[in-house]
Amino acid sequence: MNVQIYTKGYCPYCDRAKEFFAARGIAYDEINIERDPAEYDALKARTQHMTVPQIFIDGNFIGGYTDMIAKVKTGELSF
């Protein structure tokens, strides 16, 4: 499983997403969008989401932290 989490410095939901994966022993790549504004602009254009975290699993956009948790609760995602 390839997990990417786009984050920024102060972001409680980013921290929750990272804690979620860490608690399950799932490795993830963290991309801090504050370090590369052009990357963030491209990400917003790609996903149409303006907030972080933005979570991708195996290249598929999952959404933010609350989107991911909702999908876990409905069984759409399982780990």
Secondary structure by P-SEA (a helix, b strand, c coil): cbbbbbbccccaaaaaaaaaaaaacbbbbbbcccccaaaaaaaaaacccccccbbbccccccccaaaaaaaaaaccccc
